[in-house]
Amino acid sequence: MAVLKPVSSCFGAKYQALAPWRILRGLVCLLVLLSTAFIMLVFFGFISAVIMRLFSVIYSRRATSFFFGAWLALWPFLFEKINKTKVVFSGDIVPSRERILLIANHRTEVDWMYLWDLALRKGCLGYIKYILKSSLMRLPVFGWAFHILEFIPVERKWEADESIMRYMLSTFKDPQDPLWLALFPEGTDFTEQKCLRSKKYAAEHGLPVLKNVLLPKTKGFCACLQELRSSLAAVYDVTIGYKYRCPSFLDNVFGVDPSEVHIHICRFPLDSIPVSEEEMSMWLINRFQTKDQLLSNFQTQGQFPDQAAERDLSAVKSILNCMTIVTVTGTTMYYCFSSFWFKLYVSLVCAYLVPATYFNTRPQPILSFLKVIAR
């Protein structure tokens, strides 16, 4: 009788040993990712997300998605081609380029990165936006990128979050504007201690007691549907499981974990989801009950049901994209070190991005601004 090895544990031995060559390779990859991120942000991101936005929000977002989609594609290349992590999809085959709300479980600090593997295959990598805790917006460079990509920062206190969340959601209503809005309703990553607190709260309030996920917070989910229902095509319910250990950020960089990432997708058209807030909340809780069972089965069976055939990443396209990003950013970086005007430009952009990110402000199109003044 075969003995199944436990999967999706956050503890235990790593899949690959942290050999010296893995450390060196990981440091080189991290250096490339960080340096190219800064150049893409300061030059291409600022021009597309700030300068172009003065004339058109739609074209500004499309240009930003093009540039950052190319950079974000470096991560699936790292995961799947360099680290040899196997990404297994199951559940519904979803169409490309839908406007959707995506909800997912939050097993570890890097779940959100693996959503890029799905978004890349669906042609929406540059259009994915996350609802994330506001402290991440204070990270140097990455916080600026989150701001330019229009991620929604939250304090995880509804009284403080509702106004800013509804305002930013109201700017995503244009059905001509591609959108993948990703939400982790648990509000934080899964730990055993948090799970115990979640179970206690559920038991005290007559709610389902879950063991593989935390009880979801429903306010943000309901707000997303209330603001965007008329412009969305579907809700994707995504469940993520890992073999054989939940990875950390550095595990990903050095390629020591995970060996496999399993992504299960259930697609729900908007007309199948209730309208009232109470019914929407119960719908979300019921979906997390289903996630809980899916993850229990995954721990014993090693896979989710209904495995689907998604196209593999093209190694040739991935390498060409990587070479293009490195060449363009490397050339730009050379001029940054050799030209006074480039240095001045970088300084001014950084001086703009610090307060813009802190106060969460973006320029309005000139034409719209003139219309407001003329009233």
Phi, psi and chi 1 to 4 in degrees:
 res  aa     phi    psi   chi1   chi2   chi3   chi4
   1 MET       -  127.5  179.8  177.5  176.8      -
   2 ALA   -73.2  143.0      -      -      -      -
   3 VAL  -106.1  120.5  178.0      -      -      -
   4 LEU   -79.6  133.9  -72.6  173.0      -      -
   5 LYS   -77.8  133.0 -175.4  176.8  179.8  179.8
   6 PRO   -58.0  141.0  -20.0   30.8      -      -
   7 VAL  -118.9  163.5  -62.6      -      -      -
   8 SER    57.8   34.9 -159.6      -      -      -
   9 SER   -88.5  150.1  167.9      -      -      -
  10 CYS   -92.4    5.0  -70.0      -      -      -
  11 PHE  -131.1  178.6  -53.3   98.4      -      -
  12 GLY   100.8 -178.2      -      -      -      -
  13 ALA   -71.6  150.4      -      -      -      -
  14 LYS   -74.9  154.9  -64.2 -177.1 -176.7  -64.1
  15 TYR   -67.6  -43.4  171.9   64.5      -      -
  16 GLN  -119.9  141.9  -61.9  -79.3    4.8      -
  17 ALA   -69.2  146.1      -      -      -      -
  18 LEU   -82.7   77.3 -172.2   57.1      -      -
  19 ALA   -75.0  157.3      -      -      -      -
  20 PRO   -55.6  -38.4  -27.6   35.3      -      -
  21 TRP   -69.0  -28.7   68.2  -89.4      -      -
  22 ARG   -70.3  -38.1  -77.0 -172.9  180.0  -83.7
  23 ILE   -62.4  -46.4  -63.9  175.3      -      -
  24 LEU   -63.1  -47.3  178.6   60.6      -      -
  25 ARG   -61.4  -42.4 -173.4 -171.9   69.8 -177.5
  26 GLY   -63.5  -41.1      -      -      -      -
  27 LEU   -65.7  -38.8  -70.0  174.2      -      -
  28 VAL   -64.1  -46.5  170.1      -      -      -
  29 CYS   -61.1  -42.4  -70.6      -      -      -
  30 LEU   -65.3  -41.0 -170.8   59.6      -      -
  31 LEU   -61.9  -43.5  177.7   62.5      -      -
  32 VAL   -63.1  -45.4  169.4      -      -      -
  33 LEU   -64.1  -43.4  -72.0  164.0      -      -
  34 LEU   -69.7  -44.7  -69.4  174.9      -      -
  35 SER   -67.6  -42.1   59.0      -      -      -
  36 THR   -68.2  -33.7   54.1      -      -      -
  37 ALA   -61.4  -44.2      -      -      -      -
  38 PHE   -63.8  -45.1 -179.5   76.4      -      -
  39 ILE   -67.2  -43.8  -65.3  -61.6      -      -
  40 MET   -60.3  -39.1  -69.5  -69.4  -69.2      -
  41 LEU   -68.1  -51.4  172.7   68.4      -      -
  42 VAL   -71.3  -38.1  170.6      -      -      -
  43 PHE   -94.2  -65.0  -74.4   89.4      -      -
  44 PHE   -75.6  -40.6  -57.2   97.8      -      -
  45 GLY   -65.3  -43.8      -      -      -      -
  46 PHE   -64.4  -43.7  178.7   78.1      -      -
  47 ILE   -65.0  -45.2  -68.2  170.5      -      -
  48 SER   -75.2  -40.7   64.8      -      -      -
  49 ALA   -90.5  -18.9      -      -      -      -
  50 VAL  -113.5  -58.5  178.5      -      -      -
  51 ILE   -64.8  -50.6  -55.8  -59.1      -      -
  52 MET   -65.9  -28.4  -72.6 -174.2   65.6      -
  53 ARG   -66.2  -22.3 -164.8 -178.8  179.4   95.3
  54 LEU   -65.0  -17.6  -66.8  170.8      -      -
  55 PHE  -114.2  -34.2  -55.9   96.0      -      -
  56 SER  -160.3  123.6  169.3      -      -      -
  57 VAL   -69.3  -42.2  172.5      -      -      -
  58 ILE   -61.9  -50.3  -71.1  179.6      -      -
  59 TYR   -70.6  -29.4  -72.6  107.9      -      -
  60 SER   -62.9  -46.0  166.9      -      -      -
  61 ARG   -65.8  -37.7  -75.5  175.3  173.6  165.7
  62 ARG   -66.5  -41.5  -70.3 -178.2 -179.8  178.3
  63 ALA   -66.9  -42.1      -      -      -      -
  64 THR   -61.8  -42.1  -57.6      -      -      -
  65 SER   -65.7  -33.9   72.4      -      -      -
  66 PHE   -65.4  -49.6  172.4   79.4      -      -
  67 PHE   -67.8  -47.5  -69.1  125.7      -      -
  68 PHE   -77.4  -25.7  -80.8   90.0      -      -
  69 GLY   -62.1  -39.2      -      -      -      -
  70 ALA   -64.9  -40.5      -      -      -      -
  71 TRP   -71.2  -43.2 -178.2   81.8      -      -
  72 LEU   -61.9  -27.2  -71.4  173.0      -      -
  73 ALA   -65.6  -14.9      -      -      -      -
  74 LEU   -64.8  -29.8  -63.5  177.5      -      -
  75 TRP   -72.0  -49.4  -70.7   94.2      -      -
  76 PRO   -57.9  -34.0  -27.6   36.7      -      -
  77 PHE   -61.5  -42.8  175.7   50.2      -      -
  78 LEU   -64.1  -48.3  169.9   64.5      -      -
  79 PHE   -63.3  -52.7  -60.4  154.3      -      -
  80 GLU   -89.6  -34.5  -61.7 -173.9   40.2      -
  81 LYS  -100.1  -37.7  -63.0  -55.8  179.0 -177.7
  82 ILE   -87.8  -49.7  -63.6  177.9      -      -
  83 ASN   -81.6  -14.3  -68.1  -13.0      -      -
  84 LYS    63.5   31.8  -56.9  -62.9 -177.2 -175.9
  85 THR   -76.4  129.0  -62.9      -      -      -
  86 LYS   -86.7  124.6 -176.1  179.0  179.8 -178.1
  87 VAL  -105.3  118.9 -179.5      -      -      -
  88 VAL  -113.0  123.4 -178.8      -      -      -
  89 PHE  -102.6  148.4  -64.2   94.7      -      -
  90 SER  -150.5  170.5   59.5      -      -      -
  91 GLY    89.3 -140.2      -      -      -      -
  92 ASP   -77.9  140.7  -65.4  -26.2      -      -
  93 ILE   -83.9  116.1  -60.4  -71.1      -      -
  94 VAL  -101.1  147.3  -65.0      -      -      -
  95 PRO   -72.0  165.4   24.1  -31.7      -      -
  96 SER   -82.5  150.4  -61.0      -      -      -
  97 ARG    58.5   36.9  -67.0 -172.6  170.7  -87.0
  98 GLU   -83.4  151.3  -80.8 -166.0  -53.5      -
  99 ARG   -86.3  117.4  -83.8  179.2   58.7   90.8
 100 ILE  -141.6  159.0   58.3  105.7      -      -
 101 LEU  -104.1  129.3  171.1   64.7      -      -
 102 LEU  -114.5  126.2 -174.8  152.9      -      -
 103 ILE  -113.9  140.8   57.6  173.0      -      -
 104 ALA  -145.7  154.9      -      -      -      -
 105 ASN   -74.8  160.5   60.2  -48.3      -      -
 106 HIS  -124.7   82.9 -156.0   -4.0      -      -
 107 ARG   -76.6  -35.4  -67.6  -69.4  -65.0  172.4
 108 THR  -153.0  177.1 -180.0      -      -      -
 109 GLU   -70.2  -11.5   63.0 -169.5   30.6      -
 110 VAL  -117.0   13.8  -67.6      -      -      -
 111 ASP   -53.5  -42.5  -61.8  -46.5      -      -
 112 TRP   -62.0  -28.0   57.6  -67.3      -      -
 113 MET   -68.6  -35.3  -69.7 -177.7  162.6      -
 114 TYR   -74.9  -15.4  -75.6  107.8      -      -
 115 LEU   -66.4  -23.1  -64.3  179.9      -      -
 116 TRP   -63.4  -31.6  -65.7  -23.3      -      -
 117 ASP   -64.6  -37.5  -65.8   74.1      -      -
 118 LEU   -73.9  -46.2  175.5   61.6      -      -
 119 ALA   -61.1  -37.1      -      -      -      -
 120 LEU   -61.9  -42.0  177.1   58.5      -      -
 121 ARG   -69.8  -21.4  -72.7  167.6  166.5   85.3
 122 LYS  -102.2    9.0  -60.9  -55.7  172.6 -177.9
 123 GLY    70.4   24.0      -      -      -      -
 124 CYS  -126.1   21.0  -72.0      -      -      -
 125 LEU   -60.0  -42.5 -176.3   56.4      -      -
 126 GLY   -76.2  -10.6      -      -      -      -
 127 TYR  -102.4    2.3  -64.9  105.3      -      -
 128 ILE   -78.8  132.7 -168.3  167.3      -      -
 129 LYS  -128.0  142.5  -57.4 -178.2 -170.7  -57.9
 130 TYR  -114.2  148.3  -65.1   90.1      -      -
 131 ILE   -96.1  114.7  -60.9  172.8      -      -
 132 LEU  -136.0  160.7   77.8  173.3      -      -
 133 LYS   -66.6  140.8   59.6 -177.3  179.5 -178.7
 134 SER   -64.3  -24.4   57.9      -      -      -
 135 SER   -61.7  -27.4   59.4      -      -      -
 136 LEU   -69.3  -22.7  -65.4  175.1      -      -
 137 MET   -69.8  -15.2  -57.0  -65.0  -74.0      -
 138 ARG   -89.9   -0.8  -67.0 -169.0  -77.5  -87.4
 139 LEU   -67.8  135.4  -68.6  173.1      -      -
 140 PRO   -61.9  142.3   -5.2   10.9      -      -
 141 VAL    66.1  -59.5 -177.8      -      -      -
 142 PHE   -65.6  -38.0  -74.6  104.7      -      -
 143 GLY   -61.8  -38.8      -      -      -      -
 144 TRP   -63.3  -41.4  -57.3  -12.7      -      -
 145 ALA   -63.9  -42.0      -      -      -      -
 146 PHE   -60.3  -37.5  -62.3  157.2      -      -
 147 HIS   -67.1  -47.0  173.6   75.0      -      -
 148 ILE   -63.3  -35.6  -82.6 -177.9      -      -
 149 LEU   -81.0    1.3  -68.6  169.3      -      -
 150 GLU    63.4   42.0  -63.4 -177.8   88.3      -
 151 PHE   -70.0  152.0  -69.0    2.8      -      -
 152 ILE   -99.1  113.9  -58.6  178.0      -      -
 153 PRO   -84.1  137.9   29.7  -31.0      -      -
 154 VAL  -133.3  149.8  -65.6      -      -      -
 155 GLU   -90.0   -8.0  -60.5  -72.6  -16.2      -
 156 ARG    68.2   27.7  -64.1 -175.5  -71.0 -169.3
 157 LYS  -129.3  112.4  -64.8  178.6 -178.7  176.9
 158 TRP   -58.9  -35.0 -173.1 -118.9      -      -
 159 GLU   -60.7  -36.1  -63.0   77.1   12.3      -
 160 ALA   -85.5  -26.5      -      -      -      -
 161 ASP   -92.2  -26.5  -65.6  -28.2      -      -
 162 GLU   -57.5  -47.9 -177.6  177.1   10.7      -
 163 SER   -65.0  -48.3   58.7      -      -      -
 164 ILE   -68.0  -35.8 -178.0   62.6      -      -
 165 MET   -66.9  -45.9 -171.3  170.2  177.7      -
 166 ARG   -66.6  -35.8  -71.3 -170.4 -177.6  -83.3
 167 TYR   -63.3  -47.5  168.6   73.2      -      -
 168 MET   -69.0  -36.5  -69.4 -161.9   66.8      -
 169 LEU   -62.0  -35.9  -71.7  171.6      -      -
 170 SER   -64.7  -20.8   70.5      -      -      -
 171 THR   -85.9   -4.1   67.5      -      -      -
 172 PHE  -105.5   17.4  -60.5  151.2      -      -
 173 LYS   -82.9  -14.8  -71.9 -175.1  175.5 -179.2
 174 ASP   -66.3  115.5 -170.8  -16.4      -      -
 175 PRO   -66.5  -14.9   21.3  -30.4      -      -
 176 GLN   -78.3  -11.6  -56.6  -71.6  -34.3      -
 177 ASP   -98.9  109.9 -158.0    4.0      -      -
 178 PRO   -57.4  144.4  -23.2   34.0      -      -
 179 LEU  -153.8  130.8  175.4   67.8      -      -
 180 TRP  -122.2  105.7  -91.3   38.3      -      -
 181 LEU  -101.1  115.6 -179.5   61.3      -      -
 182 ALA  -103.2  130.1      -      -      -      -
 183 LEU  -131.1  133.9  170.0   67.8      -      -
 184 PHE  -106.6   94.8  -65.3   92.9      -      -
 185 PRO   -63.6  -18.7  -23.2   34.7      -      -
 186 GLU   -66.3  -24.3  -67.6  160.7  -76.9      -
 187 GLY    84.4  -11.5      -      -      -      -
 188 THR  -162.9  165.0 -174.8      -      -      -
 189 ASP   -77.2  157.2   55.2  -21.5      -      -
 190 PHE   -77.1  131.2 -178.3   93.8      -      -
 191 THR  -138.6  161.8   66.0      -      -      -
 192 GLU   -62.8  -39.1  -67.4  -60.5  -29.2      -
 193 GLN   -65.1  -43.9 -172.9  175.8   10.7      -
 194 LYS   -65.2  -34.8  -66.5  171.4 -173.6  174.4
 195 CYS   -64.6  -40.4 -173.7      -      -      -
 196 LEU   -62.0  -42.3  -70.9  174.2      -      -
 197 ARG   -64.3  -40.0  -68.3 -160.4  -63.0  -93.5
 198 SER   -64.2  -43.1  175.7      -      -      -
 199 LYS   -62.3  -42.1  -72.0  179.0  178.3  178.4
 200 LYS   -62.6  -45.9 -179.2 -178.8  177.8 -178.1
 201 TYR   -61.9  -44.3  178.8   88.6      -      -
 202 ALA   -62.4  -44.1      -      -      -      -
 203 ALA   -63.2  -38.7      -      -      -      -
 204 GLU   -71.4  -24.3  -69.8  173.2  -10.6      -
 205 HIS  -111.5   12.6  -68.9   79.9      -      -
 206 GLY    67.9   31.7      -      -      -      -
 207 LEU  -107.8  163.4  -62.9  169.9      -      -
 208 PRO   -59.8  135.8  -22.6   32.6      -      -
 209 VAL   -91.5  116.3  176.9      -      -      -
 210 LEU  -108.9  145.6  -50.0  173.7      -      -
 211 LYS  -115.4  -16.5   61.0 -178.8 -179.4 -179.9
 212 ASN  -111.5  -10.4  -61.3  -61.7      -      -
 213 VAL  -138.4  164.6  -68.7      -      -      -
 214 LEU   -90.8  154.9  -53.3  178.9      -      -
 215 LEU   -62.2  127.2 -166.8   68.3      -      -
 216 PRO   -73.1  149.0   28.5  -36.1      -      -
 217 LYS   -87.2  131.2  -58.1  176.9 -171.6  -61.1
 218 THR  -100.0  -18.4   60.2      -      -      -
 219 LYS   -59.7  -48.0  -69.0  -72.7 -171.9 -178.7
 220 GLY   -64.4  -40.9      -      -      -      -
 221 PHE   -61.2  -47.0  172.6   75.6      -      -
 222 CYS   -62.7  -40.6  -67.5      -      -      -
 223 ALA   -62.6  -41.1      -      -      -      -
 224 CYS   -59.5  -45.6  -70.6      -      -      -
 225 LEU   -71.7  -36.9  -72.0 -173.5      -      -
 226 GLN   -63.3  -37.8  -72.7  165.6   -8.8      -
 227 GLU   -83.9  -32.0  -65.0  -67.7  -27.2      -
 228 LEU  -116.2   -2.0  -60.7  175.6      -      -
 229 ARG   -50.6  -43.7 -179.9 -178.7  -74.0  -91.1
 230 SER   -69.1  -16.7   62.1      -      -      -
 231 SER  -112.6   -0.4   65.7      -      -      -
 232 LEU   -99.8  152.7  -63.9  178.0      -      -
 233 ALA   -93.2  -34.1      -      -      -      -
 234 ALA  -164.1  167.7      -      -      -      -
 235 VAL  -112.2  129.7  170.9      -      -      -
 236 TYR  -100.3  122.3  -68.1  178.1      -      -
 237 ASP   -98.2  108.8  178.6   12.1      -      -
 238 VAL  -109.4  130.0  174.0      -      -      -
 239 THR  -117.3  129.3  -54.1      -      -      -
 240 ILE  -114.8  131.9  -55.2  172.9      -      -
 241 GLY  -131.8  152.4      -      -      -      -
 242 TYR  -123.9  144.3  -61.8   98.9      -      -
 243 LYS  -113.9  131.9  -78.2 -173.6  177.0  179.6
 244 TYR  -109.5   13.7  -71.8   93.6      -      -
 245 ARG  -153.8  138.0 -174.5  178.2 -178.8  -85.0
 246 CYS   -65.6  126.6  -66.3      -      -      -
 247 PRO   -83.8  153.9   31.9  -35.1      -      -
 248 SER   -97.9  176.0   66.7      -      -      -
 249 PHE   -60.0  -44.9  174.9   74.5      -      -
 250 LEU   -70.6  -29.8  -70.2  180.0      -      -
 251 ASP   -57.6  -42.5  -72.5  -22.6      -      -
 252 ASN   -65.0  -44.1  -83.5  -26.5      -      -
 253 VAL   -63.1  -44.6  169.7      -      -      -
 254 PHE   -88.5   -6.7  -64.9  125.7      -      -
 255 GLY    72.5   31.2      -      -      -      -
 256 VAL   -96.8  -18.3  -64.6      -      -      -
 257 ASP  -157.7  153.4  -94.4  -47.2      -      -
 258 PRO   -90.2  169.9   34.2  -34.5      -      -
 259 SER   -79.3  -35.3   62.5      -      -      -
 260 GLU  -141.3  143.9  -64.5  179.7   13.9      -
 261 VAL  -118.6  125.2  179.7      -      -      -
 262 HIS  -109.0  127.7  -70.5 -112.5      -      -
 263 ILE  -123.7  114.0  -59.5  176.1      -      -
 264 HIS  -104.9  130.3 -174.5   79.2      -      -
 265 ILE  -121.6  129.0  -51.4  150.9      -      -
 266 CYS  -119.0  124.9  -69.1      -      -      -
 267 ARG  -100.6  129.5 -179.3 -174.1 -177.8  -83.7
 268 PHE  -123.5  113.9  -65.5   91.2      -      -
 269 PRO   -59.3  150.6  -19.5   30.7      -      -
 270 LEU   -60.9  -31.7  -98.6  -64.5      -      -
 271 ASP   -73.5   -6.4   56.6   12.5      -      -
 272 SER   -93.6   -2.5   69.1      -      -      -
 273 ILE  -106.7  133.4  -59.9  174.3      -      -
 274 PRO   -57.1  162.9  -19.6   30.0      -      -
 275 VAL  -100.3  -39.1  175.3      -      -      -
 276 SER   -70.6  150.0   73.8      -      -      -
 277 GLU   -62.3  -39.7 -176.4  168.5  -16.2      -
 278 GLU   -63.7  -44.1 -177.3  178.6   -6.1      -
 279 GLU   -70.3  -36.9  -70.5  177.9  -37.7      -
 280 MET   -62.2  -40.7  -78.8 -168.9  -72.5      -
 281 SER   -62.4  -44.7  -62.2      -      -      -
 282 MET   -67.6  -35.3  -74.3  -49.3  -58.4      -
 283 TRP   -59.7  -44.6 -176.9   91.3      -      -
 284 LEU   -64.8  -43.5 -179.9   63.8      -      -
 285 ILE   -62.4  -40.0  -69.4  171.2      -      -
 286 ASN   -63.6  -36.9  -70.0  -23.1      -      -
 287 ARG   -65.4  -35.8  -70.9  -47.7  -52.4  165.5
 288 PHE   -74.2  -26.1  -91.2   74.6      -      -
 289 GLN   -62.9  -42.5  -85.3 -171.3  -73.8      -
 290 THR   -64.6  -41.3  -57.4      -      -      -
 291 LYS   -58.8  -43.5  -75.5 -178.6 -175.7  -65.5
 292 ASP   -57.9  -44.0 -167.7   52.1      -      -
 293 GLN   -69.4  -40.0 -173.1   58.5   52.7      -
 294 LEU   -57.9  -43.6  -82.6  170.5      -      -
 295 LEU   -70.9  -33.1  -71.9  165.4      -      -
 296 SER   -63.0  -44.8  -69.7      -      -      -
 297 ASN   -66.3  -36.6  -65.3  -19.9      -      -
 298 PHE   -62.4  -36.5  178.4   76.4      -      -
 299 GLN   -65.5  -28.7  -70.9  173.5   -0.1      -
 300 THR   -97.6  -32.6   57.0      -      -      -
 301 GLN   -98.6  -20.3  -60.8  170.6    8.9      -
 302 GLY    80.4    8.7      -      -      -      -
 303 GLN  -162.4  161.8   62.4 -177.6   26.3      -
 304 PHE   -90.0  160.1  -69.4  124.9      -      -
 305 PRO   -74.1  163.6   26.5  -34.1      -      -
 306 ASP    58.4   56.1  -54.6  -40.4      -      -
 307 GLN   -61.8  138.5  -68.7 -160.2   11.0      -
 308 ALA  -115.0  154.8      -      -      -      -
 309 ALA   -98.3  101.8      -      -      -      -
 310 GLU  -102.3  147.2  -71.4  -74.9   -3.9      -
 311 ARG   -62.0  145.7   63.7 -178.8  176.4   85.6
 312 ASP   -76.1  153.7 -168.4   19.1      -      -
 313 LEU   -67.5  137.9  -69.8 -171.8      -      -
 314 SER   -76.5  119.1  167.5      -      -      -
 315 ALA   -63.3  -38.6      -      -      -      -
 316 VAL   -64.3  -48.3  173.2      -      -      -
 317 LYS   -63.6  -38.9  -72.3 -177.5  178.6  179.0
 318 SER   -64.3  -43.2  -63.6      -      -      -
 319 ILE   -66.8  -43.0  -67.9  171.0      -      -
 320 LEU   -62.9  -41.2  -73.6  175.5      -      -
 321 ASN   -62.5  -43.9  178.8   68.4      -      -
 322 CYS   -62.0  -44.9 -179.1      -      -      -
 323 MET   -63.6  -39.4  -68.5  175.9   61.9      -
 324 THR   -64.6  -46.7  -58.4      -      -      -
 325 ILE   -60.6  -46.6  -65.5  -69.4      -      -
 326 VAL   -65.1  -40.5  170.7      -      -      -
 327 THR   -66.0  -48.4  -59.4      -      -      -
 328 VAL   -65.5  -47.7  170.9      -      -      -
 329 THR   -70.2  -33.7   55.9      -      -      -
 330 GLY   -64.5  -41.7      -      -      -      -
 331 THR   -64.2  -43.8  -57.6      -      -      -
 332 THR   -62.9  -40.6  -51.7      -      -      -
 333 MET   -64.1  -36.8 -166.9  176.5  -63.5      -
 334 TYR   -59.0  -45.2  167.5   77.8      -      -
 335 TYR   -69.0  -29.1  -75.5  108.1      -      -
 336 CYS   -62.3  -36.7  -75.5      -      -      -
 337 PHE   -81.8  -23.8  -76.6  107.2      -      -
 338 SER  -105.0  -14.3   60.6      -      -      -
 339 SER  -117.6  130.5  167.8      -      -      -
 340 PHE   -62.4  -39.3  165.9   78.3      -      -
 341 TRP   -68.7  -36.0  -63.5  108.2      -      -
 342 PHE   -65.2  -42.4  -88.5   75.4      -      -
 343 LYS   -61.7  -40.7  -67.7  176.0 -176.5  175.9
 344 LEU   -64.3  -43.0  178.9   61.4      -      -
 345 TYR   -59.7  -48.1  169.5   82.2      -      -
 346 VAL   -60.3  -42.1  170.2      -      -      -
 347 SER   -62.3  -42.5  -59.3      -      -      -
 348 LEU   -68.0  -40.0  -67.8  174.2      -      -
 349 VAL   -63.9  -44.6  170.0      -      -      -
 350 CYS   -62.3  -40.1  -68.6      -      -      -
 351 ALA   -63.9  -30.3      -      -      -      -
 352 TYR   -76.9  -44.2  166.0   82.5      -      -
 353 LEU   -68.0  -31.9  -72.5  173.4      -      -
 354 VAL   -60.0  -56.7  169.9      -      -      -
 355 PRO   -70.9  -33.3   23.4  -32.4      -      -
 356 ALA   -62.1  -40.5      -      -      -      -
 357 THR   -71.0  -42.9  -58.0      -      -      -
 358 TYR   -62.4  -43.6 -178.0   81.6      -      -
 359 PHE   -93.6   -1.5  -67.0  107.7      -      -
 360 ASN    55.6   52.0 -164.8   27.9      -      -
 361 THR  -114.5  148.3   58.5      -      -      -
 362 ARG  -137.9  148.5  -66.6  171.9 -178.1   83.6
 363 PRO   -69.3  147.9   24.7  -33.5      -      -
 364 GLN   -97.2  148.4  -65.0  -59.6  -48.7      -
 365 PRO   -56.0  139.6  -24.8   33.7      -      -
 366 ILE   -57.7  -42.9  -65.5  172.3      -      -
 367 LEU   -61.4  -43.6 -172.3   58.5      -      -
 368 SER   -64.5  -39.0  -60.7      -      -      -
 369 PHE   -64.8  -40.7 -179.8   71.1      -      -
 370 LEU   -67.5  -34.6  -67.9  176.6      -      -
 371 LYS   -65.0  -40.0  -73.3  179.9  179.3  178.4
 372 VAL   -63.8  -42.9  171.2      -      -      -
 373 ILE   -65.1  -37.3  -66.3  178.1      -      -
 374 ALA   -71.8  -16.9      -      -      -      -
 375 ARG   -71.7      -  -72.5  178.2 -177.1  175.4
